[in-house]
Amino acid sequence: MGFSSPAADYLQKPLTLDNHLIHRPAATFFMTAAGHSMTEAGITDGAILVVDRSLKPVDGDIVVIILDGEHRVRRIRFRNNRVYLQANADVKVIRVNPEQDFEIWGVVSSAVNQYRRN
């Protein structure tokens, strides 16, 4: 006859980031951030971005966009039927003009930053 371990009361299911960060697997992709233009939003160079293409962006969301053929990560703002793209305070705000090639590729739902690389 054995005794149960007192630690058994504290056992949890294995931790997987998929369970916490991915809510719609078929529409979710990972991208690696490059650069320092979104550090004020907590996105560092090399961060892994969790991008959900099924979400409709709302004012203030961080999004992956394609602007004139270039991928960028920015905070989106909707003001007076216009779209604005913000980054850090030292980066100029972009007002998207209707004649520009512009696509919202997906909403960044999470960012995973690595603080120490081996």
C-alpha positions as a LaTeX table, in Angstrom:
\begin{tabular}{lrrr}
\hline
Residue & $x$ (\AA) & $y$ (\AA) & $z$ (\AA) \\
\hline
Met1 & 0.00 & 0.00 & 0.00 \\
Gly2 & 1.44 & 3.34 & $-1.03$ \\
Phe3 & 0.78 & 6.93 & $-0.21$ \\
Ser4 & 0.12 & 9.65 & $-2.76$ \\
Ser5 & 2.70 & 12.34 & $-3.07$ \\
Pro6 & 1.81 & 15.75 & $-1.60$ \\
Ala7 & 3.17 & 17.26 & $-4.82$ \\
Ala8 & 0.43 & 15.52 & $-6.81$ \\
Asp9 & $-2.01$ & 18.23 & $-5.68$ \\
Tyr10 & 0.04 & 20.79 & $-7.62$ \\
Leu11 & 0.54 & 18.94 & $-10.90$ \\
Gln12 & $-0.83$ & 20.67 & $-13.97$ \\
Lys13 & $-1.12$ & 19.77 & $-17.60$ \\
Pro14 & 2.05 & 20.46 & $-19.57$ \\
Leu15 & 2.42 & 24.10 & $-20.54$ \\
Thr16 & 2.28 & 24.77 & $-24.26$ \\
Leu17 & 2.26 & 28.20 & $-25.78$ \\
Asp18 & $-0.12$ & 27.00 & $-28.47$ \\
Asn19 & $-2.88$ & 26.66 & $-25.87$ \\
His20 & $-2.34$ & 30.20 & $-24.63$ \\
Leu21 & $-1.51$ & 32.13 & $-27.80$ \\
Ile22 & $-3.28$ & 30.44 & $-30.71$ \\
His23 & $-7.05$ & 30.60 & $-30.79$ \\
Arg24 & $-7.66$ & 29.97 & $-34.51$ \\
Pro25 & $-4.88$ & 27.65 & $-35.75$ \\
Ala26 & $-5.96$ & 27.67 & $-39.41$ \\
Ala27 & $-5.65$ & 31.48 & $-39.53$ \\
Thr28 & $-2.59$ & 31.94 & $-37.31$ \\
Phe29 & 0.97 & 32.43 & $-38.49$ \\
Phe30 & 4.30 & 33.26 & $-36.90$ \\
Met31 & 6.58 & 36.03 & $-38.10$ \\
Thr32 & 9.87 & 37.35 & $-36.79$ \\
Ala33 & 10.06 & 41.07 & $-36.08$ \\
Ala34 & 13.01 & 42.93 & $-37.52$ \\
Gly35 & 14.11 & 46.32 & $-36.33$ \\
His36 & 13.37 & 48.59 & $-33.41$ \\
Ser37 & 10.41 & 50.69 & $-34.60$ \\
Met38 & 7.87 & 48.97 & $-32.30$ \\
Thr39 & 9.84 & 48.66 & $-29.05$ \\
Glu40 & 7.48 & 51.10 & $-27.30$ \\
Ala41 & 4.72 & 48.54 & $-27.95$ \\
Gly42 & 6.88 & 45.81 & $-26.39$ \\
Ile43 & 8.03 & 44.26 & $-29.67$ \\
Thr44 & 11.80 & 43.85 & $-29.76$ \\
Asp45 & 14.06 & 43.00 & $-32.70$ \\
Gly46 & 13.78 & 39.24 & $-33.25$ \\
Ala47 & 10.47 & 38.85 & $-31.39$ \\
Ile48 & 8.21 & 36.09 & $-32.62$ \\
Leu49 & 4.88 & 37.63 & $-33.61$ \\
Val50 & 1.68 & 35.60 & $-33.44$ \\
Val51 & $-0.45$ & 36.92 & $-36.30$ \\
Asp52 & $-4.14$ & 36.09 & $-36.63$ \\
Arg53 & $-5.46$ & 36.72 & $-40.13$ \\
Ser54 & $-9.08$ & 36.04 & $-39.13$ \\
Leu55 & $-9.34$ & 39.06 & $-36.83$ \\
Lys56 & $-10.79$ & 42.32 & $-38.11$ \\
Pro57 & $-8.49$ & 45.09 & $-36.90$ \\
Val58 & $-9.89$ & 47.71 & $-34.56$ \\
Asp59 & $-8.44$ & 51.09 & $-33.65$ \\
Gly60 & $-5.24$ & 50.62 & $-31.66$ \\
Asp61 & $-4.46$ & 47.07 & $-32.78$ \\
Ile62 & $-0.94$ & 46.17 & $-33.83$ \\
Val63 & $-1.10$ & 44.85 & $-37.36$ \\
Val64 & 1.10 & 43.44 & $-40.10$ \\
Ile65 & 0.50 & 45.50 & $-43.21$ \\
Ile66 & 1.77 & 45.61 & $-46.73$ \\
Leu67 & 2.31 & 49.20 & $-47.86$ \\
Asp68 & 3.58 & 49.77 & $-51.37$ \\
Gly69 & 5.01 & 46.24 & $-51.46$ \\
Glu70 & 6.78 & 46.42 & $-48.09$ \\
His71 & 5.76 & 44.46 & $-44.98$ \\
Arg72 & 5.60 & 46.53 & $-41.79$ \\
Val73 & 4.34 & 46.10 & $-38.25$ \\
Arg74 & 2.47 & 49.14 & $-36.95$ \\
Arg75 & $-0.29$ & 50.24 & $-34.61$ \\
Ile76 & $-3.34$ & 51.09 & $-36.72$ \\
Arg77 & $-5.53$ & 54.12 & $-36.09$ \\
Phe78 & $-8.81$ & 54.94 & $-37.76$ \\
Arg79 & $-9.66$ & 58.66 & $-37.70$ \\
Asn80 & $-12.23$ & 60.54 & $-39.83$ \\
Asn81 & $-12.42$ & 57.76 & $-42.45$ \\
Arg82 & $-8.64$ & 57.70 & $-42.77$ \\
Val83 & $-6.07$ & 55.09 & $-41.78$ \\
Tyr84 & $-2.93$ & 56.04 & $-39.86$ \\
Leu85 & 0.02 & 53.81 & $-38.96$ \\
Gln86 & 2.03 & 54.49 & $-35.82$ \\
Ala87 & 5.31 & 53.13 & $-34.51$ \\
Asn88 & 7.60 & 54.51 & $-31.79$ \\
Ala89 & 7.26 & 58.20 & $-30.95$ \\
Asp90 & 10.43 & 59.02 & $-32.96$ \\
Val91 & 9.01 & 57.42 & $-36.14$ \\
Lys92 & 6.83 & 59.54 & $-38.39$ \\
Val93 & 3.13 & 58.59 & $-38.43$ \\
Ile94 & 2.05 & 57.36 & $-41.84$ \\
Arg95 & $-1.27$ & 58.48 & $-43.27$ \\
Val96 & $-2.36$ & 55.90 & $-45.81$ \\
Asn97 & $-3.52$ & 57.52 & $-49.03$ \\
Pro98 & $-6.20$ & 55.83 & $-51.15$ \\
Glu99 & $-3.84$ & 55.65 & $-54.14$ \\
Gln100 & $-1.25$ & 53.65 & $-52.18$ \\
Asp101 & $-1.05$ & 49.87 & $-52.41$ \\
Phe102 & $-2.22$ & 48.96 & $-48.89$ \\
Glu103 & $-3.32$ & 45.69 & $-47.32$ \\
Ile104 & $-3.84$ & 44.68 & $-43.71$ \\
Trp105 & $-2.29$ & 41.22 & $-43.64$ \\
Gly106 & $-3.22$ & 40.28 & $-40.07$ \\
Val107 & $-3.56$ & 41.35 & $-36.44$ \\
Val108 & $-0.69$ & 40.71 & $-34.06$ \\
Ser109 & $-2.32$ & 38.93 & $-31.13$ \\
Ser110 & 0.90 & 38.25 & $-29.18$ \\
Ala111 & 4.63 & 38.82 & $-29.27$ \\
Val112 & 7.20 & 36.53 & $-27.71$ \\
Asn113 & 10.44 & 38.33 & $-26.86$ \\
Gln114 & 13.62 & 36.45 & $-26.08$ \\
Tyr115 & 15.81 & 38.23 & $-23.55$ \\
Arg116 & 18.77 & 35.89 & $-23.53$ \\
Arg117 & 20.04 & 33.92 & $-26.47$ \\
Asn118 & 22.40 & 31.02 & $-25.92$ \\
\hline
\end{tabular}
